[in-house]
Amino acid sequence: MMTYKIVVVDDHPLIRHFIRRIIADGEDLKVVGEAGDGEALLELLGGAPAVPDLVILDLSMPGMGGIEAARQVKRDHPGVKVLVLTVQRDRRSLRDVMAAGVSGYVLKDDACDELLPCIEVIRSGGTYLSHRLTIRPETLSA
């Protein structure tokens, strides 16, 4: 299996470190870049010799937040999958990121248990929502 290339975007270096450590336990997964906000992500993707397979993105960051960053990634690099890793549990945030074309939504509280399974679901072409979300996908259009 080919290496699945991942970029991690969060404004907290400790969170980025934590995500890298979890990913290191995955099979054929590699963090190939990091950014602290949406602008830095777009800059990184624009100058990258090879586009990553997946961007793991926080929603709440200074400057360009996660929703706008996700929209621009999907517009400029439609083959790149986006996974949101956030503390936001509200219907509007989830609806907005799903409309932006993200492939997964994981609560930071659940990242230890759900991050690797989520990446595998996305890698195989599926969509993943954190198990503890009280919002069901069928209610998002309401």
N, CA, C and O atoms as a GROMACS GRO file, in nm:
protein
  568
    1MET      N    1   0.084  -0.118   0.000
    1MET     CA    2   0.000   0.000   0.000
    1MET      C    3   0.089   0.125   0.000
    1MET      O    4   0.191   0.130   0.069
    2MET      N    5   0.049   0.224  -0.077
    2MET     CA    6   0.126   0.348  -0.083
    2MET      C    7   0.108   0.430   0.045
    2MET      O    8   0.007   0.419   0.114
    3THR      N    9   0.209   0.510   0.074
    3THR     CA   10   0.202   0.597   0.191
    3THR      C   11   0.094   0.703   0.170
    3THR      O   12   0.086   0.765   0.064
    4TYR      N   13   0.013   0.721   0.272
    4TYR     CA   14  -0.095   0.820   0.270
    4TYR      C   15  -0.041   0.946   0.336
    4TYR      O   16  -0.009   0.946   0.454
    5LYS      N   17  -0.030   1.054   0.257
    5LYS     CA   18   0.034   1.177   0.301
    5LYS      C   19  -0.067   1.273   0.366
    5LYS      O   20  -0.175   1.299   0.311
    6ILE      N   21  -0.030   1.324   0.484
    6ILE     CA   22  -0.122   1.404   0.565
    6ILE      C   23  -0.056   1.536   0.604
    6ILE      O   24   0.062   1.541   0.637
    7VAL      N   25  -0.135   1.644   0.599
    7VAL     CA   26  -0.094   1.774   0.651
    7VAL      C   27  -0.183   1.804   0.772
    7VAL      O   28  -0.304   1.784   0.767
    8VAL      N   29  -0.122   1.851   0.880
    8VAL     CA   30  -0.193   1.880   1.004
    8VAL      C   31  -0.198   2.032   1.024
    8VAL      O   32  -0.096   2.099   1.017
    9VAL      N   33  -0.320   2.084   1.048
    9VAL     CA   34  -0.338   2.228   1.063
    9VAL      C   35  -0.413   2.256   1.193
    9VAL      O   36  -0.530   2.221   1.208
   10ASP      N   37  -0.343   2.321   1.286
   10ASP     CA   38  -0.401   2.362   1.414
   10ASP      C   39  -0.314   2.474   1.467
   10ASP      O   40  -0.192   2.472   1.449
   11ASP      N   41  -0.375   2.572   1.533
   11ASP     CA   42  -0.296   2.684   1.583
   11ASP      C   43  -0.220   2.651   1.711
   11ASP      O   44  -0.141   2.734   1.758
   12HIS      N   45  -0.240   2.535   1.768
   12HIS     CA   46  -0.169   2.495   1.890
   12HIS      C   47  -0.062   2.390   1.856
   12HIS      O   48  -0.096   2.280   1.814
   13PRO      N   49   0.065   2.423   1.874
   13PRO     CA   50   0.172   2.327   1.845
   13PRO      C   51   0.158   2.195   1.922
   13PRO      O   52   0.192   2.089   1.870
   14LEU      N   53   0.107   2.202   2.044
   14LEU     CA   54   0.090   2.080   2.123
   14LEU      C   55  -0.012   1.986   2.058
   14LEU      O   56   0.008   1.864   2.056
   15ILE      N   57  -0.119   2.040   2.005
   15ILE     CA   58  -0.220   1.959   1.936
   15ILE      C   59  -0.159   1.897   1.811
   15ILE      O   60  -0.181   1.779   1.783
   16ARG      N   61  -0.082   1.976   1.734
   16ARG     CA   62  -0.018   1.921   1.614
   16ARG      C   63   0.076   1.807   1.651
   16ARG      O   64   0.080   1.705   1.582
   17HIS      N   65   0.150   1.822   1.759
   17HIS     CA   66   0.240   1.716   1.806
   17HIS      C   67   0.161   1.590   1.843
   17HIS      O   68   0.198   1.479   1.806
   18PHE      N   69   0.052   1.609   1.914
   18PHE     CA   70  -0.034   1.499   1.956
   18PHE      C   71  -0.090   1.423   1.835
   18PHE      O   72  -0.091   1.300   1.833
   19ILE      N   73  -0.134   1.498   1.735
   19ILE     CA   74  -0.189   1.436   1.614
   19ILE      C   75  -0.079   1.357   1.542
   19ILE      O   76  -0.103   1.245   1.496
   20ARG      N   77   0.041   1.416   1.531
   20ARG     CA   78   0.153   1.344   1.468
   20ARG      C   79   0.181   1.213   1.539
   20ARG      O   80   0.208   1.112   1.474
   21ARG      N   81   0.175   1.214   1.672
   21ARG     CA   82   0.203   1.092   1.750
   21ARG      C   83   0.098   0.984   1.722
   21ARG      O   84   0.133   0.866   1.709
   22ILE      N   85  -0.027   1.022   1.712
   22ILE     CA   86  -0.132   0.925   1.681
   22ILE      C   87  -0.110   0.869   1.540
   22ILE      O   88  -0.119   0.748   1.518
   23ILE      N   89  -0.083   0.956   1.446
   23ILE     CA   90  -0.066   0.915   1.306
   23ILE      C   91   0.054   0.822   1.292
   23ILE      O   92   0.053   0.731   1.209
   24ALA      N   93   0.157   0.843   1.373
   24ALA     CA   94   0.276   0.758   1.367
   24ALA      C   95   0.242   0.612   1.396
   24ALA      O   96   0.314   0.521   1.354
   25ASP      N   97   0.131   0.588   1.468
   25ASP     CA   98   0.088   0.450   1.498
   25ASP      C   99   0.010   0.387   1.383
   25ASP      O  100  -0.018   0.267   1.386
   26GLY      N  101  -0.026   0.466   1.283
   26GLY     CA  102  -0.104   0.414   1.171
   26GLY      C  103  -0.015   0.348   1.067
   26GLY      O  104   0.104   0.377   1.057
   27GLU      N  105  -0.075   0.259   0.992
   27GLU     CA  106  -0.001   0.188   0.888
   27GLU      C  107   0.002   0.271   0.761
   27GLU      O  108  -0.102   0.314   0.712
   28ASP      N  109   0.122   0.292   0.707
   28ASP     CA  110   0.142   0.365   0.582
   28ASP      C  111   0.089   0.508   0.587
   28ASP      O  112   0.044   0.560   0.485
   29LEU      N  113   0.094   0.572   0.704
   29LEU     CA  114   0.053   0.712   0.719
   29LEU      C  115   0.177   0.796   0.749
   29LEU      O  116   0.265   0.754   0.823
   30LYS      N  117   0.181   0.916   0.690
   30LYS     CA  118   0.296   1.004   0.715
   30LYS      C  119   0.252   1.150   0.713
   30LYS      O  120   0.185   1.195   0.620
   31VAL      N  121   0.290   1.223   0.818
   31VAL     CA  122   0.267   1.368   0.821
   31VAL      C  123   0.376   1.432   0.734
   31VAL      O  124   0.495   1.419   0.763
   32VAL      N  125   0.333   1.501   0.629
   32VAL     CA  126   0.428   1.563   0.536
   32VAL      C  127   0.432   1.714   0.548
   32VAL      O  128   0.510   1.779   0.477
   33GLY      N  129   0.350   1.771   0.637
   33GLY     CA  130   0.351   1.915   0.655
   33GLY      C  131   0.260   1.956   0.769
   33GLY      O  132   0.172   1.881   0.812
   34GLU      N  133   0.285   2.077   0.819
   34GLU     CA  134   0.205   2.135   0.927
   34GLU      C  135   0.185   2.282   0.901
   34GLU      O  136   0.266   2.347   0.836
   35ALA      N  137   0.074   2.334   0.953
   35ALA     CA  138   0.047   2.477   0.944
   35ALA      C  139  -0.031   2.518   1.069
   35ALA      O  140  -0.099   2.437   1.130
   36GLY      N  141  -0.019   2.645   1.105
   36GLY     CA  142  -0.084   2.698   1.223
   36GLY      C  143  -0.215   2.770   1.196
   36GLY      O  144  -0.286   2.806   1.290
   37ASP      N  145  -0.248   2.792   1.067
   37ASP     CA  146  -0.373   2.858   1.031
   37ASP      C  147  -0.404   2.833   0.884
   37ASP      O  148  -0.324   2.773   0.811
   38GLY      N  149  -0.520   2.879   0.842
   38GLY     CA  150  -0.565   2.855   0.706
   38GLY      C  151  -0.475   2.917   0.600
   38GLY      O  152  -0.448   2.855   0.498
   39GLU      N  153  -0.429   3.039   0.625
   39GLU     CA  154  -0.341   3.105   0.527
   39GLU      C  155  -0.212   3.026   0.508
   39GLU      O  156  -0.168   3.005   0.395
   40ALA      N  157  -0.153   2.981   0.619
   40ALA     CA  158  -0.029   2.903   0.612
   40ALA      C  159  -0.053   2.770   0.539
   40ALA      O  160   0.034   2.722   0.467
   41LEU      N  161  -0.170   2.711   0.558
   41LEU     CA  162  -0.204   2.587   0.488
   41LEU      C  163  -0.206   2.611   0.338
   41LEU      O  164  -0.145   2.535   0.262
   42LEU      N  165  -0.276   2.714   0.293
   42LEU     CA  166  -0.288   2.741   0.150
   42LEU      C  167  -0.152   2.772   0.089
   42LEU      O  168  -0.123   2.733  -0.024
   43GLU      N  169  -0.069   2.843   0.165
   43GLU     CA  170   0.068   2.872   0.120
   43GLU      C  171   0.147   2.741   0.105
   43GLU      O  172   0.217   2.721   0.006
   44LEU      N  173   0.134   2.655   0.204
   44LEU     CA  174   0.202   2.526   0.202
   44LEU      C  175   0.158   2.442   0.082
   44LEU      O  176   0.241   2.386   0.010
   45LEU      N  177   0.027   2.435   0.060
   45LEU     CA  178  -0.024   2.356  -0.052
   45LEU      C  179   0.015   2.414  -0.186
   45LEU      O  180   0.040   2.341  -0.282
   46GLY      N  181   0.021   2.546  -0.194
   46GLY     CA  182   0.058   2.612  -0.319
   46GLY      C  183   0.203   2.587  -0.358
   46GLY      O  184   0.235   2.584  -0.477
   47GLY      N  185   0.290   2.569  -0.259
   47GLY     CA  186   0.431   2.548  -0.289
   47GLY      C  187   0.477   2.406  -0.273
   47GLY      O  188   0.596   2.377  -0.290
   48ALA      N  189   0.386   2.315  -0.241
   48ALA     CA  190   0.424   2.176  -0.217
   48ALA      C  191   0.455   2.106  -0.348
   48ALA      O  192   0.381   2.120  -0.445
   49PRO      N  193   0.566   2.029  -0.352
   49PRO     CA  194   0.597   1.954  -0.473
   49PRO      C  195   0.494   1.844  -0.501
   49PRO      O  196   0.467   1.811  -0.616
   50ALA      N  197   0.437   1.789  -0.395
   50ALA     CA  198   0.333   1.688  -0.410
   50ALA      C  199   0.219   1.722  -0.314
   50ALA      O  200   0.242   1.748  -0.196
   51VAL      N  201   0.098   1.723  -0.366
   51VAL     CA  202  -0.018   1.756  -0.284
   51VAL      C  203  -0.047   1.638  -0.191
   51VAL      O  204  -0.037   1.522  -0.232
   52PRO      N  205  -0.082   1.666  -0.064
   52PRO     CA  206  -0.113   1.556   0.028
   52PRO      C  207  -0.245   1.487  -0.008
   52PRO      O  208  -0.323   1.537  -0.089
   53ASP      N  209  -0.266   1.373   0.053
   53ASP     CA  210  -0.392   1.301   0.034
   53ASP      C  211  -0.501   1.353   0.127
   53ASP      O  212  -0.619   1.351   0.093
   54LEU      N  213  -0.459   1.401   0.245
   54LEU     CA  214  -0.554   1.441   0.349
   54LEU      C  215  -0.502   1.562   0.425
   54LEU      O  216  -0.382   1.571   0.454
   55VAL      N  217  -0.591   1.655   0.457
   55VAL     CA  218  -0.561   1.766   0.547
   55VAL      C  219  -0.648   1.747   0.670
   55VAL      O  220  -0.770   1.735   0.661
   56ILE      N  221  -0.583   1.745   0.788
   56ILE     CA  222  -0.655   1.742   0.916
   56ILE      C  223  -0.656   1.886   0.965
   56ILE      O  224  -0.551   1.947   0.984
   57LEU      N  225  -0.775   1.938   0.988
   57LEU     CA  226  -0.794   2.082   1.003
   57LEU      C  227  -0.878   2.116   1.124
   57LEU      O  228  -0.985   2.060   1.145
   58ASP      N  229  -0.828   2.209   1.206
   58ASP     CA  230  -0.905   2.263   1.317
   58ASP      C  231  -1.002   2.367   1.262
   58ASP      O  232  -0.972   2.431   1.161
   59LEU      N  233  -1.117   2.385   1.326
   59LEU     CA  234  -1.212   2.487   1.282
   59LEU      C  235  -1.178   2.625   1.336
   59LEU      O  236  -1.185   2.724   1.263
   60SER      N  237  -1.140   2.632   1.463
   60SER     CA  238  -1.121   2.760   1.530
   60SER      C  239  -0.973   2.797   1.533
   60SER      O  240  -0.896   2.749   1.616
   61MET      N  241  -0.935   2.884   1.438
   61MET     CA  242  -0.797   2.932   1.431
   61MET      C  243  -0.800   3.082   1.405
   61MET      O  244  -0.896   3.133   1.348
   62PRO      N  245  -0.695   3.153   1.446
   62PRO     CA  246  -0.689   3.295   1.414
   62PRO      C  247  -0.674   3.315   1.264
   62PRO      O  248  -0.625   3.226   1.193
   63GLY      N  249  -0.717   3.430   1.216
   63GLY     CA  250  -0.710   3.454   1.072
   63GLY      C  251  -0.813   3.369   1.000
   63GLY      O  252  -0.928   3.362   1.042
   64MET      N  253  -0.771   3.306   0.892
   64MET     CA  254  -0.863   3.222   0.816
   64MET      C  255  -0.893   3.096   0.896
   64MET      O  256  -0.804   3.017   0.926
   65GLY      N  257  -1.020   3.078   0.930
   65GLY     CA  258  -1.062   2.962   1.006
   65GLY      C  259  -1.076   2.838   0.920
   65GLY      O  260  -1.051   2.840   0.800
   66GLY      N  261  -1.117   2.732   0.984
   66GLY     CA  262  -1.121   2.602   0.919
   66GLY      C  263  -1.224   2.589   0.809
   66GLY      O  264  -1.198   2.523   0.709
   67ILE      N  265  -1.340   2.652   0.824
   67ILE     CA  266  -1.444   2.638   0.721
   67ILE      C  267  -1.398   2.701   0.591
   67ILE      O  268  -1.409   2.640   0.485
   68GLU      N  269  -1.347   2.823   0.598
   68GLU     CA  270  -1.298   2.890   0.476
   68GLU      C  271  -1.178   2.816   0.418
   68GLU      O  272  -1.167   2.802   0.297
   69ALA      N  273  -1.089   2.769   0.504
   69ALA     CA  274  -0.973   2.693   0.456
   69ALA      C  275  -1.018   2.565   0.385
   69ALA      O  276  -0.964   2.530   0.280
   70ALA      N  277  -1.116   2.496   0.442
   70ALA     CA  278  -1.168   2.374   0.379
   70ALA      C  279  -1.226   2.405   0.241
   70ALA      O  280  -1.201   2.332   0.146
   71ARG      N  281  -1.302   2.513   0.231
   71ARG     CA  282  -1.362   2.551   0.102
   71ARG      C  283  -1.253   2.575  -0.002
   71ARG      O  284  -1.264   2.528  -0.116
   72GLN      N  285  -1.149   2.648   0.038
   72GLN     CA  286  -1.044   2.681  -0.058
   72GLN      C  287  -0.961   2.559  -0.096
   72GLN      O  288  -0.921   2.545  -0.212
   73VAL      N  289  -0.936   2.470   0.000
   73VAL     CA  290  -0.863   2.347  -0.032
   73VAL      C  291  -0.943   2.267  -0.133
   73VAL      O  292  -0.887   2.221  -0.233
   74LYS      N  293  -1.073   2.249  -0.109
   74LYS     CA  294  -1.156   2.170  -0.200
   74LYS      C  295  -1.168   2.238  -0.338
   74LYS      O  296  -1.177   2.169  -0.439
   75ARG      N  297  -1.168   2.370  -0.341
   75ARG     CA  298  -1.176   2.441  -0.469
   75ARG      C  299  -1.045   2.428  -0.547
   75ARG      O  300  -1.046   2.400  -0.667
   76ASP      N  301  -0.932   2.450  -0.479
   76ASP     CA  302  -0.802   2.452  -0.546
   76ASP      C  303  -0.740   2.314  -0.564
   76ASP      O  304  -0.661   2.293  -0.656
   77HIS      N  305  -0.776   2.220  -0.477
   77HIS     CA  306  -0.718   2.084  -0.480
   77HIS      C  307  -0.830   1.983  -0.456
   77HIS      O  308  -0.835   1.921  -0.349
   78PRO      N  309  -0.920   1.966  -0.552
   78PRO     CA  310  -1.039   1.883  -0.529
   78PRO      C  311  -1.010   1.738  -0.490
   78PRO      O  312  -1.095   1.672  -0.432
   79GLY      N  313  -0.892   1.687  -0.522
   79GLY     CA  314  -0.858   1.550  -0.486
   79GLY      C  315  -0.812   1.532  -0.343
   79GLY      O  316  -0.801   1.420  -0.295
   80VAL      N  317  -0.786   1.643  -0.274
   80VAL     CA  318  -0.740   1.636  -0.135
   80VAL      C  319  -0.861   1.621  -0.044
   80VAL      O  320  -0.956   1.699  -0.053
   81LYS      N  321  -0.858   1.523   0.042
   81LYS     CA  322  -0.965   1.503   0.140
   81LYS      C  323  -0.938   1.593   0.260
   81LYS      O  324  -0.823   1.624   0.291
   82VAL      N  325  -1.044   1.634   0.328
   82VAL     CA  326  -1.033   1.720   0.446
   82VAL      C  327  -1.106   1.654   0.562
   82VAL      O  328  -1.221   1.611   0.549
   83LEU      N  329  -1.037   1.646   0.674
   83LEU     CA  330  -1.093   1.596   0.800
   83LEU      C  331  -1.088   1.709   0.900
   83LEU      O  332  -0.982   1.766   0.925
   84VAL      N  333  -1.202   1.742   0.958
   84VAL     CA  334  -1.208   1.845   1.061
   84VAL      C  335  -1.192   1.777   1.197
   84VAL      O  336  -1.260   1.680   1.228
   85LEU      N  337  -1.101   1.832   1.277
   85LEU     CA  338  -1.078   1.786   1.413
   85LEU      C  339  -1.104   1.907   1.502
   85LEU      O  340  -1.028   2.004   1.497
   86THR      N  341  -1.210   1.903   1.584
   86THR     CA  342  -1.258   2.023   1.650
   86THR      C  343  -1.324   1.994   1.784
   86THR      O  344  -1.351   1.879   1.818
   87VAL      N  345  -1.348   2.100   1.860
   87VAL     CA  346  -1.428   2.090   1.982
   87VAL      C  347  -1.573   2.131   1.955
   87VAL      O  348  -1.659   2.113   2.041
   88GLN      N  349  -1.601   2.185   1.837
   88GLN     CA  350  -1.734   2.234   1.800
   88GLN      C  351  -1.831   2.119   1.781
   88GLN      O  352  -1.806   2.029   1.701
   89ARG      N  353  -1.942   2.122   1.855
   89ARG     CA  354  -2.043   2.016   1.846
   89ARG      C  355  -2.175   2.066   1.786
   89ARG      O  356  -2.271   1.989   1.780
   90ASP      N  357  -2.181   2.189   1.744
   90ASP     CA  358  -2.308   2.246   1.701
   90ASP      C  359  -2.343   2.210   1.556
   90ASP      O  360  -2.255   2.185   1.474
   91ARG      N  361  -2.471   2.207   1.529
   91ARG     CA  362  -2.525   2.170   1.398
   91ARG      C  363  -2.474   2.263   1.288
   91ARG      O  364  -2.442   2.217   1.178
   92ARG      N  365  -2.467   2.392   1.315
   92ARG     CA  366  -2.426   2.487   1.211
   92ARG      C  367  -2.283   2.461   1.165
   92ARG      O  368  -2.256   2.461   1.045
   93SER      N  369  -2.191   2.440   1.259
   93SER     CA  370  -2.051   2.412   1.220
   93SER      C  371  -2.044   2.286   1.136
   93SER      O  372  -1.977   2.284   1.033
   94LEU      N  373  -2.111   2.182   1.180
   94LEU     CA  374  -2.110   2.056   1.107
   94LEU      C  375  -2.172   2.073   0.968
   94LEU      O  376  -2.116   2.025   0.869
   95ARG      N  377  -2.285   2.141   0.960
   95ARG     CA  378  -2.351   2.163   0.831
   95ARG      C  379  -2.261   2.244   0.738
   95ARG      O  380  -2.249   2.212   0.620
   96ASP      N  381  -2.196   2.349   0.791
   96ASP     CA  382  -2.110   2.434   0.708
   96ASP      C  383  -1.990   2.358   0.653
   96ASP      O  384  -1.955   2.374   0.536
   97VAL      N  385  -1.926   2.276   0.736
   97VAL     CA  386  -1.808   2.203   0.686
   97VAL      C  387  -1.848   2.091   0.591
   97VAL      O  388  -1.776   2.062   0.495
   98MET      N  389  -1.961   2.027   0.616
   98MET     CA  390  -2.006   1.923   0.523
   98MET      C  391  -2.041   1.986   0.388
   98MET      O  392  -2.013   1.927   0.283
   99ALA      N  393  -2.101   2.104   0.390
   99ALA     CA  394  -2.131   2.175   0.265
   99ALA      C  395  -2.003   2.216   0.193
   99ALA      O  396  -2.002   2.229   0.070
  100ALA      N  397  -1.895   2.237   0.268
  100ALA     CA  398  -1.766   2.272   0.209
  100ALA      C  399  -1.697   2.151   0.147
  100ALA      O  400  -1.595   2.165   0.079
  101GLY      N  401  -1.751   2.032   0.170
  101GLY     CA  402  -1.697   1.913   0.107
  101GLY      C  403  -1.601   1.830   0.190
  101GLY      O  404  -1.523   1.752   0.135
  102VAL      N  405  -1.604   1.847   0.323
  102VAL     CA  406  -1.513   1.767   0.406
  102VAL      C  407  -1.558   1.622   0.410
  102VAL      O  408  -1.674   1.590   0.385
  103SER      N  409  -1.463   1.535   0.441
  103SER     CA  410  -1.490   1.391   0.444
  103SER      C  411  -1.502   1.335   0.584
  103SER      O  412  -1.540   1.219   0.601
  104GLY      N  413  -1.470   1.416   0.685
  104GLY     CA  414  -1.479   1.366   0.821
  104GLY      C  415  -1.486   1.477   0.922
  104GLY      O  416  -1.439   1.589   0.898
  105TYR      N  417  -1.545   1.446   1.036
  105TYR     CA  418  -1.565   1.542   1.144
  105TYR      C  419  -1.546   1.465   1.275
  105TYR      O  420  -1.630   1.384   1.313
  106VAL      N  421  -1.434   1.491   1.343
  106VAL     CA  422  -1.401   1.421   1.467
  106VAL      C  423  -1.386   1.523   1.579
  106VAL      O  424  -1.318   1.625   1.563
  107LEU      N  425  -1.449   1.493   1.691
  107LEU     CA  426  -1.434   1.578   1.809
  107LEU      C  427  -1.297   1.554   1.872
  107LEU      O  428  -1.253   1.439   1.881
  108LYS      N  429  -1.232   1.660   1.916
  108LYS     CA  430  -1.100   1.645   1.978
  108LYS      C  431  -1.107   1.552   2.099
  108LYS      O  432  -1.011   1.480   2.127
  109ASP      N  433  -1.219   1.554   2.169
  109ASP     CA  434  -1.236   1.464   2.285
  109ASP      C  435  -1.227   1.317   2.244
  109ASP      O  436  -1.191   1.232   2.326
  110ASP      N  437  -1.258   1.287   2.119
  110ASP     CA  438  -1.262   1.150   2.070
  110ASP      C  439  -1.141   1.111   1.986
  110ASP      O  440  -1.132   0.998   1.937
  111ALA      N  441  -1.047   1.204   1.967
  111ALA     CA  442  -0.936   1.183   1.874
  111ALA      C  443  -0.852   1.061   1.907
  111ALA      O  444  -0.808   0.991   1.816
  112CYS      N  445  -0.827   1.035   2.034
  112CYS     CA  446  -0.742   0.920   2.071
  112CYS      C  447  -0.798   0.790   2.015
  112CYS      O  448  -0.722   0.706   1.965
  113ASP      N  449  -0.929   0.772   2.022
  113ASP     CA  450  -0.992   0.648   1.978
  113ASP      C  451  -1.036   0.651   1.832
  113ASP      O  452  -1.038   0.546   1.766
  114GLU      N  453  -1.070   0.768   1.780
  114GLU     CA  454  -1.135   0.774   1.650
  114GLU      C  455  -1.049   0.823   1.535
  114GLU      O  456  -1.086   0.804   1.419
  115LEU      N  457  -0.935   0.886   1.562
  115LEU     CA  458  -0.859   0.948   1.453
  115LEU      C  459  -0.811   0.846   1.350
  115LEU      O  460  -0.834   0.865   1.231
  116LEU      N  461  -0.747   0.739   1.393
  116LEU     CA  462  -0.698   0.640   1.296
  116LEU      C  463  -0.811   0.569   1.222
  116LEU      O  464  -0.804   0.554   1.100
  117PRO      N  465  -0.917   0.524   1.291
  117PRO     CA  466  -1.029   0.465   1.215
  117PRO      C  467  -1.092   0.564   1.116
  117PRO      O  468  -1.131   0.525   1.006
  118CYS      N  469  -1.101   0.689   1.156
  118CYS     CA  470  -1.157   0.791   1.068
  118CYS      C  471  -1.072   0.806   0.942
  118CYS      O  472  -1.125   0.812   0.831
  119ILE      N  473  -0.941   0.814   0.960
  119ILE     CA  474  -0.851   0.827   0.845
  119ILE      C  475  -0.869   0.709   0.750
  119ILE      O  476  -0.870   0.727   0.628
  120GLU      N  477  -0.883   0.589   0.804
  120GLU     CA  478  -0.902   0.471   0.719
  120GLU      C  479  -1.034   0.476   0.642
  120GLU      O  480  -1.039   0.437   0.526
  121VAL      N  481  -1.140   0.524   0.706
  121VAL     CA  482  -1.269   0.538   0.637
  121VAL      C  483  -1.256   0.638   0.522
  121VAL      O  484  -1.302   0.612   0.411
  122ILE      N  485  -1.193   0.752   0.550
  122ILE     CA  486  -1.175   0.854   0.446
  122ILE      C  487  -1.085   0.801   0.335
  122ILE      O  488  -1.113   0.821   0.217
  123ARG      N  489  -0.978   0.734   0.374
  123ARG     CA  490  -0.884   0.678   0.276
  123ARG      C  491  -0.954   0.582   0.180
  123ARG      O  492  -0.919   0.574   0.063
  124SER      N  493  -1.053   0.509   0.229
  124SER     CA  494  -1.124   0.414   0.145
  124SER      C  495  -1.244   0.476   0.074
  124SER      O  496  -1.324   0.405   0.011
  125GLY      N  497  -1.258   0.609   0.083
  125GLY     CA  498  -1.361   0.678   0.007
  125GLY      C  499  -1.488   0.712   0.084
  125GLY      O  500  -1.583   0.765   0.026
  126GLY      N  501  -1.491   0.682   0.213
  126GLY     CA  502  -1.610   0.709   0.292
  126GLY      C  503  -1.609   0.844   0.362
  126GLY      O  504  -1.514   0.922   0.350
  127THR      N  505  -1.716   0.868   0.435
  127THR     CA  506  -1.731   0.988   0.518
  127THR      C  507  -1.747   0.942   0.661
  127THR      O  508  -1.812   0.841   0.688
  128TYR      N  509  -1.686   1.017   0.755
  128TYR     CA  510  -1.685   0.976   0.895
  128TYR      C  511  -1.732   1.091   0.983
  128TYR      O  512  -1.686   1.204   0.969
  129LEU      N  513  -1.824   1.061   1.074
  129LEU     CA  514  -1.866   1.157   1.177
  129LEU      C  515  -1.839   1.095   1.313
  129LEU      O  516  -1.865   0.977   1.335
  130SER      N  517  -1.788   1.177   1.405
  130SER     CA  518  -1.758   1.132   1.541
  130SER      C  519  -1.879   1.061   1.601
  130SER      O  520  -1.993   1.106   1.587
  131HIS      N  521  -1.854   0.950   1.667
  131HIS     CA  522  -1.963   0.869   1.724
  131HIS      C  523  -2.044   0.943   1.830
  131HIS      O  524  -2.163   0.916   1.845
  132ARG      N  525  -1.981   1.034   1.903
  132ARG     CA  526  -2.053   1.099   2.011
  132ARG      C  527  -2.129   1.225   1.969
  132ARG      O  528  -2.188   1.292   2.053
  133LEU      N  529  -2.127   1.257   1.841
  133LEU     CA  530  -2.207   1.370   1.795
  133LEU      C  531  -2.354   1.336   1.814
  133LEU      O  532  -2.398   1.225   1.782
  134THR      N  533  -2.429   1.430   1.865
  134THR     CA  534  -2.572   1.408   1.882
  134THR      C  535  -2.648   1.449   1.756
  134THR      O  536  -2.770   1.433   1.749
  135ILE      N  537  -2.577   1.502   1.659
  135ILE     CA  538  -2.638   1.546   1.533
  135ILE      C  539  -2.628   1.430   1.435
  135ILE      O  540  -2.521   1.373   1.417
  136ARG      N  541  -2.736   1.397   1.373
  136ARG     CA  542  -2.736   1.289   1.275
  136ARG      C  543  -2.724   1.350   1.134
  136ARG      O  544  -2.779   1.457   1.109
  137PRO      N  545  -2.654   1.283   1.043
  137PRO     CA  546  -2.633   1.338   0.909
  137PRO      C  547  -2.762   1.375   0.837
  137PRO      O  548  -2.766   1.474   0.764
  138GLU      N  549  -2.867   1.297   0.857
  138GLU     CA  550  -2.992   1.324   0.786
  138GLU      C  551  -3.060   1.453   0.832
  138GLU      O  552  -3.151   1.501   0.764
  139THR      N  553  -3.019   1.509   0.944
  139THR     CA  554  -3.080   1.634   0.993
  139THR      C  555  -3.003   1.757   0.949
  139THR      O  556  -3.044   1.869   0.980
  140LEU      N  557  -2.892   1.740   0.878
  140LEU     CA  558  -2.808   1.855   0.845
  140LEU      C  559  -2.870   1.950   0.745
  140LEU      O  560  -2.836   2.068   0.745
  141SER      N  561  -2.958   1.904   0.661
  141SER     CA  562  -3.017   1.995   0.562
  141SER      C  563  -3.131   2.077   0.621
  141SER      O  564  -3.180   2.170   0.557
  142ALA      N  565  -3.173   2.044   0.741
  142ALA     CA  566  -3.285   2.115   0.805
  142ALA      C  567  -3.243   2.251   0.855
  142ALA      O  568  -3.325   2.324   0.911
   0.00000   0.00000   0.00000
